[in-house]
Amino acid sequence: MSLKNAIAPIQAWLLSQGRCVGCSMPLSGAKKRKGKKEDVFVCKCKRVYVKNNKTGKYRRALLTEV
């Protein structure tokens, strides 16, 4: 079993709880940039996340969205 297969479910659970996968800080306390369809959050550990305004789900930002 590779390390990625062990860590991926934990990271998915943290994102479903609205927490950073690096430092587990709540993303509600992160710096926020508003958008029409999606809001961009930057955590204190510099990881960037995107929150879909329709579904309310978080995901890691792509390099093109940073």
Secondary structure, DSSP 8 states (H G I E B T S, - for coil): --HHHHHHHHHHHHHHTTB-TTT--BGGGSEEE--SSEEEEE-TTS-EEEEETTT--EEE--GGG-
